[in-house]
Amino acid sequence: MSTMILRELKEVFNNDDFIKCNIKQEESLSSHTTMNVGGKAELFFEPETVEILVNLVKFLQEKKVQFYVLGGGSNLIINDSGIKVVISTRKLRIKDPIYEESELSEDSVSLNISSGISWGRVISCCKKNNYSNFEAFTGLSGTVGGAIYMNATCFGLSTCDNLISVKYLDVDELKICEYMVEHSDWGYKKSPFKDGVAGKKIIIAGTFKVKKGHFDSDFSDRVLTERKAKGHFRYPSAGSVFKNDIEKEIIAGKIIEECGLKGFKIGGAEVASFHGNFIINPERKASAKDIKSLVDYIKDVVKKKKNIILENEIIFI
């Protein structure tokens, strides 16, 4: 299949477009996820412009080829057999190198940031320009698009809190659309882009409000220090495995610890000894099957011992 698709793509795309869509065959997806698991992609596309993304999606749809859209791979587990066709947004840019900026008021600006940009680069940009509002995301893995999709939340900040609008590709209509944020559409780890099949709406960029002249280096440093203390960077992981339920005062990590599951292993997957809500891949030998089995086991034990049903935060593909 891959040889035929590549041959036909060369006929459809001009040479410049083809060069600006990095294409890999039999690409290991484990190298594109923070958990370091996952099979191979028969074809792995990295479009660099919105125009190329649209043309690529149109081509694949005409050929009736299913595809999966992948961002930073920080909150998902890809199955061991892999995915046939993947479109990565990591190199997608609306503006180089980081963002388009517009004045909002005397003390604030908007930043229109490409979905493939990492949060490390966003924080560095804010620090350099003395912009505030994102200090709580210091050390957050993944991309801007992924955070919008999941409505990433940490240290009291949710992605939607500073979000003004989202530019996305409507895959069914093959149109570039803009969504203006309605806060009733959002909730804890919930966004209007998360419903339905992944790929129906491909996030291209998000426009965020930031304050001028107020970057809080002390808070940013405290966030990073706390992440390090909690072991966020020690081993490959996908971050928090289960959602907390703030209304019911259910903190997943605390519940898992009370059930005596810290350090429990299945295959190469292990409940972190330092954080009950982290599953780690310490020797990089875990399979997606190991992780899924461990997640199911944790849920079973917690249900039996605490009569609590944990809800997955990580996504299994």
LOGU-781548 format. One line per field, with one value per residue (C-alpha): residue number from 1; x negated, z, y negated. Coordinates in steps of 0.5 Angstrom, whole numbers. Each point is the difference from the previous one (the first is absolute). Layout:
<nodes>
resi = (NUM,...)
u = (X,...)
w = (Z,...)
v = (Y,...)
</nodes>
This chain:
<nodes>
resi = (1,2,3,4,5,6,7,8,9,10,11,12,13,14,15,16,17,18,19,20,21,22,23,24,25,26,27,28,29,30,31,32,33,34,35,36,37,38,39,40,41,42,43,44,45,46,47,48,49,50,51,52,53,54,55,56,57,58,59,60,61,62,63,64,65,66,67,68,69,70,71,72,73,74,75,76,77,78,79,80,81,82,83,84,85,86,87,88,89,90,91,92,93,94,95,96,97,98,99,100,101,102,103,104,105,106,107,108,109,110,111,112,113,114,115,116,117,118,119,120,121,122,123,124,125,126,127,128,129,130,131,132,133,134,135,136,137,138,139,140,141,142,143,144,145,146,147,148,149,150,151,152,153,154,155,156,157,158,159,160,161,162,163,164,165,166,167,168,169,170,171,172,173,174,175,176,177,178,179,180,181,182,183,184,185,186,187,188,189,190,191,192,193,194,195,196,197,198,199,200,201,202,203,204,205,206,207,208,209,210,211,212,213,214,215,216,217,218,219,220,221,222,223,224,225,226,227,228,229,230,231,232,233,234,235,236,237,238,239,240,241,242,243,244,245,246,247,248,249,250,251,252,253,254,255,256,257,258,259,260,261,262,263,264,265,266,267,268,269,270,271,272,273,274,275,276,277,278,279,280,281,282,283,284,285,286,287,288,289,290,291,292,293,294,295,296,297,298,299,300,301,302,303,304,305,306,307,308,309,310,311,312,313,314,315,316,317)
u = (0,-5,-4,6,2,-7,0,7,-2,-6,5,5,-5,-5,-7,0,6,-3,-6,3,4,-5,2,-3,2,0,-1,0,5,-3,-5,6,3,-2,1,-4,5,3,-1,-1,3,0,0,-2,2,-3,3,-3,6,7,1,-4,4,6,-2,-3,7,4,-5,1,8,0,-4,4,-6,2,-5,-2,-2,-6,-2,-6,2,0,7,1,-2,0,1,-6,3,-1,4,0,0,-2,0,-4,1,-7,-3,7,-1,4,-5,-8,-3,6,6,3,2,5,1,7,-1,-5,-2,1,-1,2,-4,2,-4,-1,3,-7,-4,-2,2,-8,0,6,-3,-7,4,4,-6,-4,5,3,7,4,6,-4,-5,4,-1,-8,-2,6,-1,3,2,5,5,0,1,6,3,0,1,-7,1,-6,-1,6,0,4,-2,7,-1,-4,2,4,1,-2,-2,2,1,7,-2,7,0,-7,1,-4,4,-1,4,1,-1,7,-2,6,-3,-6,-1,-5,-4,6,0,4,-5,-1,7,1,-6,-7,-1,7,-3,-7,-3,-4,-1,2,1,-2,0,-6,-2,-5,-6,2,-4,0,-7,1,6,-2,-6,4,4,-6,-3,7,0,-7,1,7,-5,3,-6,-3,3,4,7,6,2,6,3,7,4,1,7,0,7,0,-7,-3,-7,-2,-7,2,5,-5,-5,5,1,-7,-1,-7,-5,5,-3,3,-5,-4,5,0,4,-5,-3,0,7,6,3,-6,-1,-8,-4,-6,-4,3,3,7,5,7,3,-4,3,7,0,-3,5,6,-3,-1,7,3,-4,2,8,-1,-3,2,7,-3,0,-6,0,-5,-4,-5,3,-1,-1)
w = (0,2,-7,-4,5,-1,-7,-1,5,-4,-6,4,4,-4,2,5,4,0,3,5,3,3,-1,3,-1,5,6,7,4,6,-1,-1,7,7,2,-5,-2,-7,-6,-7,-5,-7,-2,4,-2,3,-4,1,-3,1,-8,0,6,-4,-6,3,4,-7,-3,5,1,-8,1,5,5,7,4,7,3,5,4,5,2,8,2,-4,-1,-7,-1,-2,-7,-2,-4,-8,-1,4,-1,5,2,3,-6,-2,1,-2,2,1,5,6,-1,-3,5,0,5,5,5,3,5,-5,-6,-4,-3,-5,1,-5,3,-1,4,7,7,1,-6,2,7,-2,-5,6,4,-5,-1,7,-2,6,0,-1,6,2,-6,1,-1,-4,-5,-7,-4,-1,-4,5,6,-4,-2,7,4,4,7,5,6,0,-8,-5,-8,-1,6,-5,-7,-4,-7,-3,-8,-2,-7,0,-3,-3,-3,-2,3,4,6,6,7,5,7,4,7,0,-5,5,6,4,-5,-5,-6,-7,-4,4,-1,-6,-5,1,-7,-1,2,-1,5,-4,5,6,2,7,5,4,4,-1,5,5,-1,7,0,7,-1,-7,4,6,-5,-4,7,2,-6,1,7,-2,-5,-7,-3,3,-5,-6,1,-2,6,4,-2,4,0,7,3,3,2,3,3,-3,-2,-4,2,8,-1,-4,5,6,-4,0,-7,-1,-3,-2,-7,-6,-5,-2,3,7,5,2,7,1,-3,0,-6,-5,-4,-2,-5,4,-4,-7,-1,2,-6,-1,3,6,1,-1,4,6,-1,0,6,4,-1,2,7,1,-2,5,6,-1,-4,-4,-8,-3,-6,-5,-2,-5,-7,-3,-7)
v = (0,-5,0,-1,-6,-3,1,-3,-6,-2,-1,-4,-4,-5,1,-6,3,7,-2,-4,6,4,8,6,7,5,-5,2,-3,1,-5,-5,1,-2,7,3,6,1,4,-3,-5,3,-7,-6,-7,-7,-6,-6,-5,0,0,7,2,-1,3,6,1,-1,5,6,-1,1,6,2,1,-1,-4,-2,-7,0,-6,1,7,-2,2,7,7,2,8,5,1,-7,-5,1,-8,-5,-8,-3,-8,-1,-4,-3,-8,-6,-4,1,0,0,-4,-6,-6,-5,-5,1,-6,-4,6,6,3,6,5,5,6,6,6,4,-5,4,-4,0,-5,-4,-1,-2,-5,-3,0,-4,-5,-1,3,3,5,7,1,6,3,0,7,2,6,0,-5,-6,4,5,-4,-3,7,2,-6,1,-2,-1,-4,-4,-2,4,-2,-3,-5,-4,2,-5,4,7,0,7,5,3,6,2,-7,-1,-7,-4,-3,-4,2,-6,3,1,2,4,5,1,4,4,3,-1,-4,-1,4,6,3,4,4,-3,-4,-2,-7,-1,-6,-5,-5,-3,-8,-1,-7,-1,-6,-5,-1,5,7,3,3,3,3,3,3,3,3,3,2,4,4,2,2,4,4,-3,1,6,5,1,-1,-3,-5,1,7,-2,-6,-3,-2,-6,0,6,-1,6,-1,6,0,0,6,4,-1,2,7,2,-1,-4,4,5,3,4,1,-6,-5,-2,-4,-6,1,-8,-1,4,-3,1,7,0,4,0,5,-2,7,-1,1,-3,6,0,-7,2,6,-4,-6,5,4,-7,-2,7,0,-7,2,6,-4,-7,1,-5,0,-4,-3,0,-6,3,2,7,0)
</nodes>
